[in-house]
Amino acid sequence: MIAALKQKSTYTTLGGQLKYSLYCMFHPADGFWCLTRENRASVASANILLLIYVIVEILKYNVTSFQFVFKHPEYYNALFTVLSVVLPIFLWSIANWGFTTLFNGKGKLSDIYVATIYAFTPHILLNAIGIVISRVITYDEGQLYRTMLTIALIWSVMLALVAMMQIHDYTLLKAVSTSIVAILGIGFILFLFLLFFSLISDAIMYFISLYNEIVFRFY
């Protein structure tokens, strides 16, 4: 792996894969069909794009003009921003893969993960542009900023839907239905996590109270 990092071809390949995300923006059907079938993208390039996504979201809060972002710097936590980006993508990938395997989906977990991140390229780019625009427009011109962010989100969601169609070889109706089921699955996964951590915290508190009771009685 270290040897690969020293090779110029590695960075050339990654550069080409990252550039391919722009192709997927404007040619989603063909782009996402070839995404993994022809090795036009990889988990490594998706990870880099995800890192860029996280950086843009952090800058969006800290650099965007105060006219368009209600800021509380004293309460801001960058870790929360990272989790708000990374966790939904991971949960979506797992839930989508889990349910699509039951409905003859052809995509692997890595395919879903890569395609999902590539689908959010418009969201990343337009949010980055929005940061710059917010610094040079007035509050009365803020509709341009808000419209851009809305378009970015809708565009990315539509690309994600097309990506699921192409990766799993689904029809539009089947892609929509499995996506809805996957979203419900995310809620179920979160419920299990909360239940698990609740049980763990209760168990820890029980043993702590038991220890304190023993110490109190014998010492």
ROBAZA-163393 format. One record per residue (C-alpha): y, x, z; residue in one letter. Coordinates in steps of 0.5 Angstrom, whole numbers, plus 500, padded with zeros to 3 digits. Each point is the difference from the previous one (the first is absolute). Layout:
N
YXZA
...
//
This chain:
219
500500500M
505506502I
498503493A
502494496A
507499504L
501507497K
499498493Q
506498496K
495495496S
499496507T
508498500Y
500499493T
495495500T
503497506L
507499497G
497497494G
496495505Q
507498503L
503499494K
495495498Y
502496505S
506499496L
496498494Y
496495504C
507496502M
501498493F
493500497H
496497506P
494497496A
499507497D
502504505G
496497506F
494500495W
500507499C
503502507L
493502503T
495499494R
504506496E
502504506N
507499499R
501500507A
497502507S
500499507V
504507501A
506497495S
499493504A
501504506N
506503498I
503494497L
499497507L
504506503L
506498496I
499493501Y
500502508V
506504499I
504495496V
499495505E
503505506I
506502495L
501492499K
501499507Y
504506502N
504501494V
501493497T
507498501S
501496507F
503494496Q
493499497F
495502506V
501498507F
499506504K
498502507H
499507500P
499500507E
493496499Y
498503494Y
493503499N
498504494A
493499502L
501493500F
502500493T
495505497V
495495503L
503494497S
499503493V
493503501V
496495504L
501494496P
498504494I
494503503F
498493503L
501497493W
496505497S
494499505I
500492500A
501500493N
494505499W
496496505G
501493497F
500502492T
493503501T
497493502L
503498493F
498505496N
506504500G
499507496K
506504504G
498505505K
504500506L
504507498S
501496493D
503494504I
504505504Y
503504495V
502494495A
503496506T
505506501I
501501493Y
502493500A
506501505F
503505495T
506495498P
501499508H
500507501I
505502494L
505494501L
500501508N
502507498A
505498495I
503494505G
501506506I
505503495V
503494497I
501497507S
505506502R
504498494V
501493500I
504495504T
497495505Y
502494495D
496504494E
494500505G
496495496Q
499505495L
496504505Y
496494503R
498498493T
498507498M
495500506L
498493499T
498502493I
497506502A
495496505L
498495495I
499505495W
495504504S
497494503V
498498492M
498507499L
495500505A
497493498L
499503493V
497506503A
495496504M
499497493M
499506496Q
496504506I
495494501H
500497493D
502494503Y
504494497T
507498503L
497494504L
494504503K
505506501A
505495504V
494497504S
497507502T
507502502S
502494504I
493501504V
501508501A
507498503I
496495505L
495506501G
506504502I
502495505G
493500503F
499508500I
507500504L
497495505F
494504501L
504506501F
504496505L
494498504L
497506500F
506504503F
501494505S
493501502L
501507501I
506500504S
497495504D
494504502A
505506501I
504496505M
493498503Y
498507501F
507502503I
500494505S
493502502L
502507501Y
506499504N
496495504E
495505502I
505505501V
504495505F
493498504R
498507501F
506505500Y
//
